[in-house]
């Protein structure tokens, strides 16, 4: 849950991230490498999605299919 909270905050309000957010991950056992990986994956995903949104890239039809 700590990881999900970290990623959610990084995604929704990145300017509000503080050292305490990293400490919370350490406190539940994540290593420095784990934290770097968590941050990098979340940030990269947000970056790629913003590039796609900014360029008007449309979702593949098979991804949008609910059935």
C-alpha angles and dihedrals in degrees: 000000000000091000093049092049090050093050093045092053092045089052099043104034110010093166090064095059114120138175088267089068090058092044089054089059092047090049092060093048108269113145124226088258091050091052092048090051093048092050094043095050094046093046094046092049091052091046095051092047092051091050090051092046092047092053094044094244110176123222115255109261093235090058092052093049111109094193 
